């Protein structure tokens, strides 16, 4: 008989409540601390609609309940994030689709653990619970025939049966802690072609394989990326290897040979893992073999046990050496994680608070603390870390190798602790700084890392946090067309330009992006630089190649904070050019002419405020070249009119001749359209031109006038040394 046993009910249940009362419309599976998965028909029931209504509910706030074993129920709210409507099958008694992902307004309670998924296969013994979470409502069933996207279930004729209120609930595999799918509904008796006696205890489910496929089709890639999945080949070898157990048992004997002492620590371990232990005195403590097996198969068991042993053992002596050996064995085992249950919860809570109040801090600290490592995708796709991604970031970084070599005689500091130290050094709230540093000290002490090694990392972090960058004055964007097959998407790189001429790279997605995505990223980057520099930059310089001068970046939607939070919010679009002073730069074209850069510097230095307006009298490339070479040799600004095919040629002449400022109407069809730019005062004071342009764009974007100009501006000022696309990763 095993000394450790799993409780009869899961640690937690989740349910959707009907409007007006606290009765469960159905159950739900916790995908992550921020997302629930249930059935679409459960959402319909909760809001009082027909169960199989296919239309997506709008602006509905759903009430959620979390029930925990021995804990008070907690209630919260959620909004619909992904909707996969029920799809009736012609002439059948079942339906397809029927999935809904809900985003919680507040993170789920710490004791509510996200499910671990596995594929559903025929013959799996499964257990479901009613959404109310009462232990006695469990219903046992077996996975049967797989019919397209669904799978039929058959329960025995004893015990509870799956029925109303079970829909949307996770089907837990009885032999382990995984979930294989969601309950959909029972097959009602007497429905053709089945007779009543043929449908006793028959129901059907949506397997994990179908959940994954349908959510992928619905575009929920980020949500799926946060789900924990166990592969079938991993399930086949979840038991600890005999060799690993044999290596661990002598170390455990040296530390826990005394039965009473072993029982003490193992009861503490079981409580942390949510396991049950014998209540009588028949088996006073687990065997060393059983304990070793648990430590090698439960991901946080070894860290949780060593957490209770460390204060007893201390930091020196033979027992500490033995404990270090135990931890070293764990580091090479794939199922063993770095942090204990308590350590993980404490760090997760601390980083959640930082992400809520200083969302740009954690990605920035990670770029510096872990600069030689390939960071998790959630830390690189945006300069801000979303609250929903904190859990995935912590779990990913637990698997990263230790940091660089530490003080002689000490273990190196793990990557996750390095990040925590850098976040602590830069966080604004002193209480959060103290909590993170205290957490680092406790974890380092448990792992056997010396005080001096941790102090070195802390000193690095403080030095980084003390480097106050010069104020940010601009956002620099380099755009490349994604290619002929994808002409409306672009590759994008971003930098922050500082007043002292420095450049700070900003993490951006590597793949092609839509214009709206880039517009929002630029706005978020500009807003995110405000805490560090004291004010947000008002200028955006867009670096393009010669074939990109027609890209209407200033017209791209910049979005808003409200639409970041509520993507479906009906709000007028805000163009980048109305929010910032957006100008173009084309260094690869000017760089192709040896004299262009020096001519630009000379024209700026002369300081002339004159303007050359290119009209019908000077609209060919030869005439323009002569004008810029002699009478307008010191002119710093050219205003181009005329048809678009000719403007492209004249633009090249201007840049080759070192003209730093070129203005034109992107929407003009001929010279007759020249008056459209009069409201911009194109020949007015040069230093105020970018500001006038911003106001013009803002005004006419708001009026949506079809006859308004679409001005574009090249503004080449000073050197623009940008790095190439070099990316480094840790060779290990």
C-alpha positions, 0 to 999 in steps of 0.5 A: 500500500502506498504511503502517499495517495491522491485525494478523492477529489481534485484540488479545485473545481471551476463553474459558470453560474446562472444569472440571478443565483449561485447555481452552476450552469456547468463546469469549466477547466482552468487553462491558466491562472487567467483563462477558463475553458468550457462549452459554448452551450454552458455560456448560453445557459448562464446568460439565459439563451437557447443552449445551442444558439450559435451567435456569439454573446456580446459584452456579457460579464459571466460569473465564475465560482472556484471551489476548493477542497476544504476551502471557502468558495471564491467568486469572480467575473470573466469575459468571453475571449474565444467562441466556437459555436455549437454545430449541429450534425444533420440527422444526428443526436449530437453536435460539434464545436461547442467551446468557449474560452473565458478571460478572468478579470482577476487571476484565479486563486493560488490553490486553483491549479491549471489542468495538464492535458493529454490525448484521449484514447479509447479505453481510458478510465475517466472521472467527471464532477458536477460544476458545483464541486461537491465531492459526492457528484463524481461520475466515472466513465470510460472513453469509447468510440471516437466519432470525428471530432467527438468521443463517446463515453459509457458509464457503469450502471452504478454510482452517479451519471453524467448529466446537466451541470457536468457540461464543460467540466474536465474529464480527469484520467483516473490513473494520473493527474491529467485531463483528456477532454471536456464533457459535452452532454449526455445522450438523451434516451429514446432518440433515433436511431437509438432506443432508450435501453441503448443510451443508458449512461452514454454521453459524449466529450470533446477530446483534447486533440479536438480542443487543440485543433479548434482553438488553433483554428480560432486563432487562440495561439497564445492561449494554447501556448500557455497550456501544459500538455503531457505527450503520450510517450512521456506518459509511458515513462512517468515512473522514475527509473530504477537507476535514479532511485538507486542513486537517490536512496543512499542520500535519503538514508543519510538524511532521513534514516530516522523513521519519525523524522522522515514521517515529519518531513514527508507529512509536510511534503504531502501537504505542499503537494496536495497528497494524503497520508495514512491517518493511523499508525499502521505505516509510520513513514514511507519507505526510502524507495517510495519517497525517492520515486515520488521525488523523481516524478512529482515536479516540485516534490524534491524542492519542497522536501529540501525546503523543509530540510534546509533549516534543520541541516544548516549551511555547512557540514556533511549533511549539507554536502549530502543535500547538495548531492540530492539537489544535483541528482534532481537537476539532471532529471527531466521531471524535477523542477527548480522551485518548491510549491511555496517558492513558486507561488511566492514568486508568481505572486510577486511578479504578477504585482510587478507586471500589473504596475510596471509592465515594461520592467520584467522584459527590460530586466530579462534582456539585461540579466539573461542577455546571452540566453534565448528568452521565452517568447512572452518576453520578446514579442512586446516591450510589456509583459502581460499579466496572463503570461507571468506563469508561463515565463516563470515555468519556462525560466525554471528550465533554463541553465544556471547563470554564468560562473559564480564565486569560486566554491559556490554553485552558479546562480540560476537564471530565474534568480538572476532575473528576480534580482534584476527586477528587485533592483529596478522595481519602484515599490520598496516592499516589492523589492524587499519581498523579491530579495528575501525570496532570492535569499531563501531559495539560494540558501536552500540550493546551497548557493553562497552568500557571496555568489548571490551578492555578486548578482545583486551588485550587477543588478544594482549597477544596471538599475543605477544607469539612468539612460538619457531621455528618450527623444524618438522611436526609430522604426526600421521596416522591410516588406515581407515579400511579394507573397505577403505585400501588406505585412512588414518585418519590423525592428525598433529602437529608442533614440536617446538625447545623447545619441544612444540607441536602445533596442526594443524586443520585437516579433521576428515574423511579419506583422500587420500594419495595425500590429506595428502601429500599436507596438510603436505606441506601446513602445513610446508610452512605455519609455516614459517612466524611464525618461520622464516623458514619452517621445513625440517623434517617430523616425521610420527607416525604409529602403527606396521602394518603401517611401510610399508606405503610409506609416503615418496612417496606420492605426496606433490603437489605445490603452482601452482597445488593448484591454478590450479589442472589440471596443468601438472607438475611432482609430488614431493614426500614428501621424496624428499622435506623433511627428512621423517622418521617413528616412532612407539611409540606404539610398543616401548612402549609395551616393558618396557625397550625399551625407556631406551635402546634407550636413552642409545644407543644414549648417548653412541654415537657409530657410528657403524652399524649392517648390517643384511645379510643372516648370521643373518637374523632370529629373534634369531640371531638378538636378540643375536647380539643386546644383546651382541656384538652390545649392543651399536649400534644405527643403523641397516640396514635390508636386505632380503625378506619383510615377514622376515623384519617385524619380524626383525623390531619388534626385533630392536625396542624391543631392543631399536635400535633408527635407522633402515633402509631398502629397502621397495621394496627389494624382497631378499638379492640379492637386497642389492646393490640397497641402495649403492648409499645412503651410508647406513653405512656412518655418522649417523647424515647425514643419513636423509639428504642423504636419502632425496637427494636419494629419490629426485634423484630417484623419478625424474629418475623414475627408476624401479630398484631403492631402496625404502628406509624407515627409523625409527628414534626414537629420544627423547620422543614423547608425543602426545595427544589422540584424545580428542575434546571439544565443547561448551556445549551450 
